[in-house]
Amino acid sequence: MVRLGYGLSLEQTQKLIMTPELRQAITILQLSALDLSTYVEEQLLENPLLENLEESTDIKGEAETPAVEEGPPEDKWEVDWQDYFHDQDDNRVRQERVVMEDKQRFDPFITAAPTLLEHLVEQLHVQKLTASLEIAEYIVGNLNDKGYLTLSLEDIAREMNVPLAKVEEALAAVQKLDPLGVGARNLEECLSLQLPLLSNYPPELPVFLKHLEDLAAGRLQRIAQALKISLSRVQELADLVRKLDPKPGLRFSGPGEVRYIVPDVVIEEIEGEFIILVNDITVPRLGVNKAYRDALNQDEGTDTRKFVEQKLNAAAWLIRSIEQRRLTLYKVANAIVKWQTEFLRNGIRYLRPLTLKDIAEEIGVHESTVSRATAHKYVQTPRGIFEFKFFFANSMGRGNQNDSGVTTDVIKLVLRDLIASENPKSPYSDQKLADLLKARDMEISRRTVAKYRDELGIASTSVRKRY
């Protein structure tokens, strides 16, 4: 029998409380360099005790002429802010920063890429059109991102209250603009408009474009029978079609699209040694405005002093969080350099399998901290600019994950090389490719080979076969 009753007991437990300060530190850790700059600017507006040291005109004078301390002795303060101000005078700022004289600044040089609409309208305005400019602009405004016309000519004529012949004339003018293929209403028309780009194209090519559905499905024999040509001739025509662009509008940017990346970390090799720079040069250098110092001399409990202490704590925590972010990023990048040194020097074939846990154990933090520190951030290396997650490559193959394992990127690279070297008249099947990879200690299934082949944009065996 179980007896039930009431009682009192003491119990000691540990709990992680998500304070506003801790939440802010986590937020700052996840921000990219550009986002952090924006966040700091917002904090400068909200907290009067924060100041941008780079905009301060009297920093140097204050550093050379220490302020005279007045008021009660330091032991009266609950928070030792006097030491903070003294340290700030000596060091000017607590944030460590790498000063790079005569070195490249990593602020990007930005040029706005024109949109498809802007590109076409500019051409319309510099050409002498016999068609209606107003109708042509209306047509251009109704092209989708791929460059195709999304409205019927009848709908345009009805909307603009103009004869259909006028719309057809304006469409013909639009279809002559660069890039060729814009203004098309279907894939066949899009490719037909681009035929002038092929010098001396075969006379049967326009008719060949009417069989695009069979071509996409790999039904080459049906096309050969319909056009009364050989299979090898079908493949020659298909090769010509592949030189055309089925989506000519995608080469232009969309409205407001950003086409540049600011690296959060820069890794450079100098005299055989890798140097790591955390790119926080765009983030304002923060300090605490000493004009509010006198408010701390007021009696305890006053509203003014409480307000100043609250904002002072917030300012100090922000500066500390930014420095902690910089330090964590440096540690993560330094650990990645140790793991991926061969890749940085010799290329993708030497990319080693790596997990968040590996880096977390290396630098002594939790995996979630590494995940937050690397999320949506980029690193500039001697091999190019990569997202941090690129280095956390999955391991495939046999053997110890960190020793003989290979990454999926390496497998894809080998797979591409194998297909490039195959006999086009007898291309490798997916199973054969799996066997060849297995012989190189890359054991994956036939289905995985097909998956990677699709991701690489490589056609199946029947489509690759040449006659």
RALINQUI-V416774 format. One record per residue. N is the residue number from 1. RES is the residue in one small letter. NEAR is the number of other ideal C-beta (glycine too) atoms within 10 Angstrom. D_LAST is the distance of its C-alpha to the last C-alpha in Angstrom with 1 decimal. Layout:
n: [N	N]
res: [RES	RES]
near: [NEAR	NEAR]
d_last: [D_LAST	D_LAST]
//
This chain:
n: [1	2	3	4	5	6	7	8	9	10	11	12	13	14	15	16	17	18	19	20	21	22	23	24	25	26	27	28	29	30	31	32	33	34	35	36	37	38	39	40	41	42	43	44	45	46	47	48	49	50	51	52	53	54	55	56	57	58	59	60	61	62	63	64	65	66	67	68	69	70	71	72	73	74	75	76	77	78	79	80	81	82	83	84	85	86	87	88	89	90	91	92	93	94	95	96	97	98	99	100	101	102	103	104	105	106	107	108	109	110	111	112	113	114	115	116	117	118	119	120	121	122	123	124	125	126	127	128	129	130	131	132	133	134	135	136	137	138	139	140	141	142	143	144	145	146	147	148	149	150	151	152	153	154	155	156	157	158	159	160	161	162	163	164	165	166	167	168	169	170	171	172	173	174	175	176	177	178	179	180	181	182	183	184	185	186	187	188	189	190	191	192	193	194	195	196	197	198	199	200	201	202	203	204	205	206	207	208	209	210	211	212	213	214	215	216	217	218	219	220	221	222	223	224	225	226	227	228	229	230	231	232	233	234	235	236	237	238	239	240	241	242	243	244	245	246	247	248	249	250	251	252	253	254	255	256	257	258	259	260	261	262	263	264	265	266	267	268	269	270	271	272	273	274	275	276	277	278	279	280	281	282	283	284	285	286	287	288	289	290	291	292	293	294	295	296	297	298	299	300	301	302	303	304	305	306	307	308	309	310	311	312	313	314	315	316	317	318	319	320	321	322	323	324	325	326	327	328	329	330	331	332	333	334	335	336	337	338	339	340	341	342	343	344	345	346	347	348	349	350	351	352	353	354	355	356	357	358	359	360	361	362	363	364	365	366	367	368	369	370	371	372	373	374	375	376	377	378	379	380	381	382	383	384	385	386	387	388	389	390	391	392	393	394	395	396	397	398	399	400	401	402	403	404	405	406	407	408	409	410	411	412	413	414	415	416	417	418	419	420	421	422	423	424	425	426	427	428	429	430	431	432	433	434	435	436	437	438	439	440	441	442	443	444	445	446	447	448	449	450	451	452	453	454	455	456	457	458	459	460	461	462	463	464	465	466	467]
res: [m	v	r	l	g	y	g	l	s	l	e	q	t	q	k	l	i	m	t	p	e	l	r	q	a	i	t	i	l	q	l	s	a	l	d	l	s	t	y	v	e	e	q	l	l	e	n	p	l	l	e	n	l	e	e	s	t	d	i	k	g	e	a	e	t	p	a	v	e	e	g	p	p	e	d	k	w	e	v	d	w	q	d	y	f	h	d	q	d	d	n	r	v	r	q	e	r	v	v	m	e	d	k	q	r	f	d	p	f	i	t	a	a	p	t	l	l	e	h	l	v	e	q	l	h	v	q	k	l	t	a	s	l	e	i	a	e	y	i	v	g	n	l	n	d	k	g	y	l	t	l	s	l	e	d	i	a	r	e	m	n	v	p	l	a	k	v	e	e	a	l	a	a	v	q	k	l	d	p	l	g	v	g	a	r	n	l	e	e	c	l	s	l	q	l	p	l	l	s	n	y	p	p	e	l	p	v	f	l	k	h	l	e	d	l	a	a	g	r	l	q	r	i	a	q	a	l	k	i	s	l	s	r	v	q	e	l	a	d	l	v	r	k	l	d	p	k	p	g	l	r	f	s	g	p	g	e	v	r	y	i	v	p	d	v	v	i	e	e	i	e	g	e	f	i	i	l	v	n	d	i	t	v	p	r	l	g	v	n	k	a	y	r	d	a	l	n	q	d	e	g	t	d	t	r	k	f	v	e	q	k	l	n	a	a	a	w	l	i	r	s	i	e	q	r	r	l	t	l	y	k	v	a	n	a	i	v	k	w	q	t	e	f	l	r	n	g	i	r	y	l	r	p	l	t	l	k	d	i	a	e	e	i	g	v	h	e	s	t	v	s	r	a	t	a	h	k	y	v	q	t	p	r	g	i	f	e	f	k	f	f	f	a	n	s	m	g	r	g	n	q	n	d	s	g	v	t	t	d	v	i	k	l	v	l	r	d	l	i	a	s	e	n	p	k	s	p	y	s	d	q	k	l	a	d	l	l	k	a	r	d	m	e	i	s	r	r	t	v	a	k	y	r	d	e	l	g	i	a	s	t	s	v	r	k	r	y]
near: [2	3	4	4	4	4	4	4	4	4	4	4	4	4	4	6	5	8	10	9	15	13	10	16	17	15	15	22	20	16	21	17	21	15	15	22	17	13	17	22	12	10	18	17	8	9	18	14	22	22	20	13	15	11	10	15	6	8	17	10	9	14	13	8	10	11	11	5	12	8	13	11	8	12	6	9	16	7	12	11	19	16	11	17	18	15	12	18	16	9	12	16	17	16	17	11	13	14	6	12	4	4	12	8	9	18	11	14	5	9	8	11	15	13	17	23	16	15	19	26	18	12	17	18	10	7	13	4	15	9	18	17	14	12	22	25	17	18	26	23	11	15	21	11	12	18	24	21	21	10	16	11	17	10	12	21	17	13	12	16	6	16	10	12	10	17	26	15	16	28	20	13	21	23	19	14	19	10	17	21	26	25	27	25	15	11	18	15	16	25	22	19	19	20	16	10	13	13	5	5	17	14	7	13	16	13	12	22	19	13	20	17	10	16	19	10	11	15	16	20	12	14	21	19	12	15	16	8	16	11	15	11	17	24	18	14	21	16	10	15	18	9	10	19	17	17	14	24	24	13	12	19	16	12	8	7	10	11	10	9	14	18	20	27	26	20	20	14	14	7	5	6	7	17	12	18	18	21	23	23	18	16	22	19	20	23	23	23	15	15	10	17	19	12	17	19	13	14	8	11	7	11	8	13	15	13	14	20	18	12	19	22	14	18	23	19	17	21	21	15	18	25	18	13	24	21	13	19	23	18	19	26	26	16	19	26	20	11	18	20	14	12	25	18	13	11	11	14	13	14	23	20	22	21	16	18	12	18	27	18	13	16	16	8	16	11	14	11	19	25	17	20	23	27	14	13	23	21	24	19	23	10	15	8	13	15	14	22	14	20	24	20	21	14	18	20	20	11	11	9	15	13	9	12	19	24	24	19	16	22	20	16	17	18	23	15	10	16	17	8	8	17	9	10	8	11	18	19	15	18	13	16	23	21	14	16	22	14	9	13	12	19	14	18	12	14	10	16	23	17	13	21	20	11	11	12	7	16	13	14	18	12	15	15	18	13	13]
d_last: [86.3	84.8	87.3	86.3	88.2	88.2	88.4	87.8	85.6	84.3	80.6	78.8	75.2	72.7	70.7	68.4	69.7	67.3	69.7	69.0	68.9	66.4	64.2	64.3	63.4	60.3	59.3	59.7	57.6	54.7	54.9	52.6	54.3	54.2	55.3	58.1	59.3	59.6	61.3	63.9	64.7	65.5	67.7	69.5	70.5	71.6	73.6	76.3	76.8	73.4	73.0	70.3	71.6	69.5	71.2	74.7	76.7	79.5	77.6	78.6	82.3	82.4	81.0	83.6	86.5	86.5	88.0	91.5	91.3	93.9	94.7	95.0	94.0	90.5	91.6	92.3	88.7	86.8	83.6	83.9	82.5	84.8	82.9	79.7	81.1	82.5	79.1	77.5	80.0	79.3	75.5	74.9	72.2	71.2	67.5	66.1	63.9	62.0	63.3	60.7	62.4	60.1	57.1	54.3	55.2	52.5	53.2	50.1	50.1	49.0	47.5	46.9	43.3	43.4	42.3	40.0	43.2	45.1	42.3	42.0	45.7	46.4	44.2	45.9	49.2	48.5	46.9	48.8	47.7	48.5	47.6	49.9	49.7	51.1	48.4	45.6	47.1	47.2	43.6	42.7	44.9	43.0	39.5	38.2	37.0	33.4	34.8	34.6	37.6	39.1	41.6	41.3	42.7	45.4	46.6	46.9	48.8	51.1	51.7	52.5	54.3	52.5	50.9	47.2	46.5	47.8	45.4	42.4	43.7	44.0	40.6	39.1	41.0	39.8	36.1	36.6	37.8	36.0	33.7	31.7	30.7	34.0	35.9	32.9	33.5	30.0	26.6	25.3	28.4	28.2	24.8	25.9	29.0	26.9	24.9	27.6	26.6	23.3	24.4	23.4	20.9	19.1	21.4	19.1	18.8	22.2	21.1	17.9	20.3	21.8	19.0	19.3	20.3	17.2	15.1	17.5	17.1	13.3	13.6	10.6	11.0	14.6	14.0	11.9	14.8	17.5	16.6	15.6	12.4	8.8	6.2	5.1	8.9	9.5	8.0	10.1	13.0	12.8	13.2	16.2	17.6	17.7	20.0	22.5	25.2	25.5	29.0	30.7	34.1	33.4	33.6	37.3	40.0	41.8	45.6	47.4	44.3	45.0	42.5	44.3	45.2	48.5	48.2	51.0	50.9	50.0	49.2	49.5	49.5	52.4	53.2	51.2	52.8	51.4	53.7	53.6	54.9	55.4	54.8	57.8	59.0	58.5	60.8	64.5	66.9	69.3	73.0	76.0	78.3	81.7	83.6	83.7	85.4	88.9	87.9	87.7	91.4	92.5	94.1	91.8	91.0	91.0	88.2	87.3	87.0	84.9	82.5	82.1	81.7	79.0	77.0	77.7	76.2	73.1	72.7	73.0	70.6	68.0	68.4	68.1	65.0	63.2	64.2	63.0	59.6	59.3	60.3	57.9	55.0	55.9	56.2	52.8	51.1	52.9	51.8	48.2	48.4	49.8	46.9	44.1	45.4	42.3	40.0	42.3	42.1	38.6	36.3	34.4	33.5	37.3	38.0	40.3	40.7	43.8	45.8	48.6	50.9	50.2	51.4	54.2	55.6	55.2	57.3	59.6	58.8	57.4	53.7	54.4	56.0	52.8	50.8	53.1	53.3	49.5	48.6	47.0	47.8	45.8	46.2	45.5	44.4	43.3	39.7	40.0	41.5	40.8	42.4	44.6	42.7	39.7	41.7	42.4	39.0	38.5	38.3	35.5	35.1	37.8	41.1	43.8	42.7	44.4	43.6	40.2	38.6	35.7	35.2	32.4	31.7	31.1	28.8	26.7	26.7	25.5	22.9	21.5	21.6	19.9	16.8	16.9	16.9	14.2	11.2	8.3	6.1	9.3	11.2	14.8	16.3	19.6	21.6	20.1	20.9	24.3	24.9	24.0	26.4	29.0	29.0	30.0	32.8	31.1	31.4	29.9	28.5	25.0	26.4	27.6	24.3	22.8	25.8	25.5	21.8	22.8	25.7	23.6	21.5	18.2	15.8	15.2	12.6	10.8	10.8	9.9	6.7	3.8	0.0]
//
